[in-house]
Amino acid sequence: MGEDLRAERVIATTGATGAVGGKVAAQLARLGLAQRLIVRDLNRAPELPKSSAVLAAYEDPAAFGRAVRGAEVLFLVAADHAENREELHRAVIDAAVAEGVRHIVYLSFLNASAAATCVLGREHYATEEYLRTTGVAYTFLRPSLYLDLLPEWIGEDGTIRGPAGEGTVAWVSRDDVADVAAAVLRAPEEHVNRIYNVTGPEAVSLGQTATRLSTLTGRTIVYVPQTPEEAIDFLSSQGLTAREIAERVSACTAIAAGELSTANRTVLRLTGHPARSLEGYLRKNPSALSHAPLFSGSGSALGPR
Ligand SMILES: NC(=O)c1ccc[n+]([C@@H]2O[C@H](COP(=O)([O-])OP(=O)(O)OC[C@H]3O[C@@H](n4cnc5c(N)ncnc54)[C@H](OP(=O)(O)O)[C@@H]3O)[C@@H](O)[C@H]2O)c1
């Protein structure tokens, strides 16, 4: 009977048109779980077994409430970088709770806290705190910096620049984050009011990251430490928005402060497989670096040249 009930459980999945949410939705479908995909463009919703897509942006809490109706569990990916991100989150959480959602699994950020140096850590913590006040069961997944986004850190001159000092970070792949999320969502009752930092296997400095990338690619990649002021000027000259600059610079200063140095075994413990290393990730995804300017047009960036 317990098995029958679990088979009927509907998971409301947000972010299914995005990177992590898309992987989570695909993984839940592989597990045979029923899902409601909450998207803001029906044409981009993935077609998956036992899933239906419903239109609801976070900006429309009434539509969001209708979209989650009947779902027991919600996987909530943060809104993209709207100025009123926290307000949007409060509204969709309220809508979900009002519709009887019993458990919300929220994709947060590593070591989120009110005092976090990284802007993402502070923002996600505010949503976590709000979610706690609702009384609904929660699970907070707090991923480290995404390995998949590392190519964006490499300049066309082969430098990784930032005010990260000699601090370290355990880059984590989005695949691993999605696997952890799916493991929680398939049995949420085992993860009530739990908080999981989700990291790669080993914390490395940006200098070590550059050295490893050099070894893997056969190209010279070096870390150039900056002051925060130098970083802001440099990123502005590269055309990044104020928001992107704030995220990147504060991520670096958080690394420098030792706030992102956590490396743990959450991926192994919850999924049964070890977290992918930088080397393992790039061997599995040899084209991952090809959109970094340094490698543009080179297809697979791996291997000496
Ligand atoms: N950068 C990092 O290293 C890092 C580390 C840890 C955690 N995170 C967090 O992880 C989250 C997910 O990352 P990701 O790579 O999967 O992002 P992504 O590819 O940009 O996906 C975001 C998803 O959320 C949806 N979405 C955004 N705003 C929405 C809104 N107002 N209403 C409805 N849906 C909305 C997007 O829909 P559309 O497809 O319609 O845009 C998309 O499906 C991010 O929010 C970030 O805060 C990032």
PDBQT file of the ligand as one rigid body, heavy atoms in Angstrom, charges set to zero:
ROOT
HETATM    1  N1  LIG A 401      26.275  29.604 -10.519  1.00  0.00    +0.000 N 
HETATM    2  C1  LIG A 401      26.577  28.686  -9.611  1.00  0.00    +0.000 C 
HETATM    3  O1  LIG A 401      27.713  28.216  -9.552  1.00  0.00    +0.000 OA
HETATM    4  C2  LIG A 401      25.516  28.234  -8.648  1.00  0.00    +0.000 A 
HETATM    5  C3  LIG A 401      25.901  27.469  -7.583  1.00  0.00    +0.000 A 
HETATM    6  C4  LIG A 401      24.930  27.021  -6.710  1.00  0.00    +0.000 A 
HETATM    7  C5  LIG A 401      23.588  27.333  -6.908  1.00  0.00    +0.000 A 
HETATM    8  N2  LIG A 401      23.232  28.074  -7.973  1.00  0.00    +0.000 N 
HETATM    9  C6  LIG A 401      21.777  28.310  -8.167  1.00  0.00    +0.000 C 
HETATM   10  O2  LIG A 401      21.263  27.251  -8.978  1.00  0.00    +0.000 OA
HETATM   11  C7  LIG A 401      20.105  27.710  -9.655  1.00  0.00    +0.000 C 
HETATM   12  C8  LIG A 401      19.832  26.896 -10.910  1.00  0.00    +0.000 C 
HETATM   13  O3  LIG A 401      20.922  26.954 -11.770  1.00  0.00    +0.000 OA
HETATM   14  P1  LIG A 401      20.758  26.541 -13.301  1.00  0.00    +0.000 P 
HETATM   15  O4  LIG A 401      22.142  26.490 -13.828  1.00  0.00    +0.000 OA
HETATM   16  O5  LIG A 401      19.866  25.357 -13.456  1.00  0.00    +0.000 OA
HETATM   17  O6  LIG A 401      20.004  27.838 -13.886  1.00  0.00    +0.000 OA
HETATM   18  P2  LIG A 401      19.259  28.014 -15.299  1.00  0.00    +0.000 P 
HETATM   19  O7  LIG A 401      19.787  27.054 -16.308  1.00  0.00    +0.000 OA
HETATM   20  O8  LIG A 401      19.303  29.457 -15.603  1.00  0.00    +0.000 OA
HETATM   21  O9  LIG A 401      17.742  27.579 -14.994  1.00  0.00    +0.000 OA
HETATM   22  C9  LIG A 401      16.880  28.381 -14.235  1.00  0.00    +0.000 C 
HETATM   23  C10 LIG A 401      15.477  27.814 -14.408  1.00  0.00    +0.000 C 
HETATM   24  O10 LIG A 401      14.573  28.547 -13.570  1.00  0.00    +0.000 OA
HETATM   25  C11 LIG A 401      13.514  29.061 -14.379  1.00  0.00    +0.000 C 
HETATM   26  N3  LIG A 401      13.110  30.372 -13.876  1.00  0.00    +0.000 N 
HETATM   27  C12 LIG A 401      13.924  31.423 -13.604  1.00  0.00    +0.000 A 
HETATM   28  N4  LIG A 401      13.200  32.474 -13.201  1.00  0.00    +0.000 NA
HETATM   29  C13 LIG A 401      11.889  32.066 -13.228  1.00  0.00    +0.000 A 
HETATM   30  C14 LIG A 401      10.648  32.715 -12.945  1.00  0.00    +0.000 A 
HETATM   31  N5  LIG A 401      10.620  34.012 -12.562  1.00  0.00    +0.000 N 
HETATM   32  N6  LIG A 401       9.508  32.000 -13.078  1.00  0.00    +0.000 NA
HETATM   33  C15 LIG A 401       9.544  30.718 -13.480  1.00  0.00    +0.000 A 
HETATM   34  N7  LIG A 401      10.685  30.037 -13.771  1.00  0.00    +0.000 NA
HETATM   35  C16 LIG A 401      11.837  30.727 -13.654  1.00  0.00    +0.000 A 
HETATM   36  C17 LIG A 401      14.112  29.205 -15.764  1.00  0.00    +0.000 C 
HETATM   37  O11 LIG A 401      13.096  29.269 -16.738  1.00  0.00    +0.000 OA
HETATM   38  P3  LIG A 401      13.399  29.797 -18.257  1.00  0.00    +0.000 P 
HETATM   39  O12 LIG A 401      14.003  28.608 -18.971  1.00  0.00    +0.000 OA
HETATM   40  O13 LIG A 401      12.087  30.182 -18.782  1.00  0.00    +0.000 OA
HETATM   41  O14 LIG A 401      14.376  30.928 -18.142  1.00  0.00    +0.000 OA
HETATM   42  C18 LIG A 401      14.951  27.938 -15.846  1.00  0.00    +0.000 C 
HETATM   43  O15 LIG A 401      14.151  26.830 -16.131  1.00  0.00    +0.000 OA
HETATM   44  C19 LIG A 401      20.350  29.187  -9.898  1.00  0.00    +0.000 C 
HETATM   45  O16 LIG A 401      19.180  29.876  -9.594  1.00  0.00    +0.000 OA
HETATM   46  C20 LIG A 401      21.438  29.581  -8.909  1.00  0.00    +0.000 C 
HETATM   47  O17 LIG A 401      20.944  30.521  -7.981  1.00  0.00    +0.000 OA
HETATM   48  C21 LIG A 401      24.167  28.529  -8.837  1.00  0.00    +0.000 A 
ENDROOT
TORSDOF 0
